Amino acid sequence: MSAQLRSEGAAAPRPAHAQPVKQPTEPGEVAFDRWLRKELGRLYDQTLSEPVPEELTRLLDRVPAKAPKGSGKP
C-alpha cells in the first residue's frame, strides 16, 4: 500500500484475530495518529515493498498450517 493511501487514512489489512482499534476522537489524538501513520510509512514503506528473503520463505514453508477455528480439526 502506498504512503499516499496511508496518509489518506486507509487502514492496512488486519488479521482476523486482531482486536478492534480505538479510533482517535480528540483533536490532539487525531493529529498524532496522522503524524504517526505518515512517519511509519516514511520509515517502512520501502522495506515492505522488498521481496521476502528466500531463506525465510523456505522456513515458513516448513511450518505446518493451522486449521481455522471451529473447523473441528486440531
N, C-alpha and C positions, 0 to 999 in steps of 0.2 A: 504494500500500500504506500502511496507516495506521501511525502511530508505535507504536500498541499492538502490532500484529503484529511490527514490527521488534524491539521490546523483548522479545518472547517468543522471539526467536531465529529467526524466519522469514527466510530469505535472499531477497534480491531476485533476479529472473531475471538470468542472466549470458549474454553472447554465447557462441556455440559455440566460438569460438577462444580464450576466456579460459583461463588456466592454473588448475589446481585451487588452492584457497585452503587453506593450512595452518590447521587448527583449533587454537585455543589449548589448551594442556594444563596449564600451570602455573596455580595459583590467581590469581596476580597478572595473568597474561595474560588469563584469563577475565574478571576484574573490569574490566580495561582495555578489553577488547573490548566488554563490555556497556555501559560508560560511553561509549565512542566511538560505538557504534550509537545510543544514546539522544541524545547531543549532536548528531550529524549529522542524525538525524531531526528534532530540535527546530529546527535551523537551516534545513533544506532541504525538509521536508515540504510547506510552503505553496508554495514555488517549484515543486516537482514537480507540484503539482495545478493550476498555471496553464496556460492554453492556449498552444500554440506560436504565436509571432507569425506573422502572415500572410506577411510578407516572407521569413522563414526557411523557411516551408513552400513558397513558390514557388521559392526557391533549391534546396531539397532535391529538388523535383520535376524540376529540370533535370539533376540528377546521374544519369548512366546506371547502371543496376543491374548488379551483378557476377553472373556465373554462379556457382553453387555449385561448390566444389572437387570434382574428379572427374567433372564433367558432360561434359568433353571440349570445352567451349566456352571461347574465350579471354576 
